[in-house]
Amino acid sequence: MIQAFASFPARLKAVVVGVPLAGVVLAGAAAVQGGFSAPQPWRWIMVPLCLAGGVLAERYPVKIGPEQKVNLGALPSLLAVLLLPPGVGPATAAAGVLAGNQLVRRSWWESAFNAGNVLVAASLAAMAGAIGADAGTAQDARAALASFIYVAANLLVAVLPASLHSGRPYLALARQAAAVSWPASLTLASCAVSVALLSIEAPVAAPLPLIVLPLIYRMNRAILAQANANEQLAGVLSAQRRFLTDVSHQVATPLATIMTNLSILRRGARGSATGQAIEDSVAEAERMKRMLGRLRSLAHADEDVPLRRELVDLAELTADVVRAFAAQAGTSGVGLVTEVTAPARISADKDLLREAVANLVDNAVRVSPRGSEVKLRVARGPAGPSLEVIDSGPGIEADRLPGLFERFQRSDSGSGLGLAIARRVVERHGGTIHVRTARGEGSTFTIELPEASRLTR
């Protein structure tokens, strides 16, 4: 929340102001109930330690997941609650949070709310289970209950402003916050209870539970390093996509000029040796044009922009592809056949999906011998609609299958981009693509896609 406090709705203002006031009232009640006397003099050392711990926790939050940070402030706050007198512990915990918030330059009202939240939770916990001079089973249970009360109250109060500000249901937001934070919260709470109880029963062993802190630190460093590496990789991939797009666009214009000039020369040189050389040049220029088109398609498929979904009939899509490749198939002497065994309609980006199927058909026409046929079959499998492209080519060598859908896996018939584009498009639609092949018996490429009703993206 970054709006100015004056612009907040009345209910949100009431929460921001009311939580610290409620904390003061509860802290007073805890002081009346438990007083200001420490059972042992050494416990007063916890005041500066917990203050410093609260400030450091605010200043240096750690990551426990790629997208999740955790504030370790619950540890010093709970130690203050459990070991200091009820009249002092909650105030110490709140003061550490307030100082830490100001150190990281949070707004005054956000700092006051966070400190008030801690004061509320710490006061309730102090009234339930501040540890006395002698620890026993009953005291251990009360300390565990106090830590649970602190964690629960802290979370329930923390989501109040978020619920009012966003308009989301309070209980739903609380459940979501609890689902994300409970492992870290319970770990810190159990660590605080262990340290507090050991400091009474076995002072020498009291620091042992804190061994979790170096582990958290190492985990934090590893996650930050991984995040930096992912960011650098994302930058490299983005630059690669821009490069592919720029190159394909920059080369397209001069290539079109070359193809136009070659066509003019070809008309005047038919039947001669020069004419054959021009024919070869035209064929190579056409191949380069197709490769540039596929580079553009690959860059587009890699973009993280939302798919332009619409309801697509797979039978109509295959019919469109067959019409588009009728001339190429006729020149190659290959027949194109469609077979629809079951109606299939899916929610998909029609242009991208058509590009994927077109690449499969292009490859199939190229590898199929003259007089054979390429079949496009629309069916329904166990996982949902499927589309098969069946050719009569020589099949694919077994050693090429593991990397068949990788980029630039060249074959004798193409640039090695068509299958990579098809896989990327299908995966973006939540589907799968695989091949069945045998030497001398052709290949069957199968695209399996989820039902339209099951798609959520």
Secondary structure, 3 states (H helix, E strand, C coil): CCCCHHHCCHHHHHHHHHHHHHHHHHHHHHHHHHCCCCCCHHHHHHHHHHHHHHHHHHHCCEEEECCEEECCCHHHHHHHHHHCCCCCHHHHHHHHHHHHHHHCCCCHHHHHHHHHHHHHHHHHHHHHHCCCCCCCHHHHHHHHHHHHHHHHHHHHHHHHHHHHHHCCCHHHHHHHHHHHHHHHHHHHHHHHHHHHHHHHHCHHHCCHHHHHHHHHHHHHHHHHHHHHHHHHHHHHHHHHHHHHHHHHHHHHHHHHHHHHHHHHHHHHCCCCHHHHHHHHHHHHHHHHHHHHHHHHHHHHHHCCCCCCEEEEEHHHHHHHHHHHCHHHHHHHCCEEEEEECCCCEEEEEHHHHHHHHHHHHHHHHHHCCCCCEEEEEEEEECCEEEEEEECCCCCCCHHHCCCCCCCCCCECCECCCHHHHHHHHHHHCCCEEEEEECCCCCEEEEEECCCHHHCCC
